[in-house]
């Protein structure tokens, strides 16, 4: 499947956040979106998902125009926000049936080796890595053909960054994924296409030296 | 519709609604408490959810629920549950 988003224009007050941004994401793609804080990365994802309004946006899936109001109700795109969306007072094992009615679908999550190790814990007691993994596994196991992830690696412990990366590489076989995060080394390891948002414009990125070119990184701060 | 997920939202929104309606019951009458529970109280509960659990909306969005769909279903189910009680109350009166 192919997601085409075009003519994205977002203005906050007098400030133009995104200026005529367009791109495509197909099944099998993991697209990395970089940019400094306030460059419009999260706004871009939320606009595509439909939770914030854009001045203009055109969304097509498989060349068919999609009303932005239909993205959520037709379950076309799943979205991972920066902050957790799971109820903190619930146990992991009680969350899974909220997402999946069928026991066959629930078992896929219950029997995941990582989930088994913390299924009896409450959401509020999970480490950030466990929580992000659970969230991505839950929304990634839904039938939505596209996945938008806002900072999935942020504050996550290194072993879970690897686990989440492996999960995303598995999920991309059936989905198109768009990811934004400041952990550029981890993002660049799994993406096949990247761009940076700067001054409302979009510029292609091949490697971390391009990130330096657009002043996202300073020369002495490049991670090995 | 995913009824298990919706039921969680229903309970969360109606918790504050119930407390507010209970206060109304104690200070006015059962009739006004019931009317409140099915109308204005839902908006109080909606406001409370917005205030304390705003980010949980993303769970519902991912499950295909819009805010409008969630709220209209809360109203619908409250009226379904409350209407027989209200009718009995009116008949008794």
Interface residues (C-beta under 8 A of the other chain):
Chain A: X49 X51 X69 X72 X73 X74 X75 X78 X79 X80 X81 X83 X84 X85 X86 X87 X97 X98 X99 X101 X138 X139 X142 X144
Chain B: X2 X4 X5 X8 X53 X55 X56 X57 X58 X59 X61 X62 X63 X64 X65 X66 X69
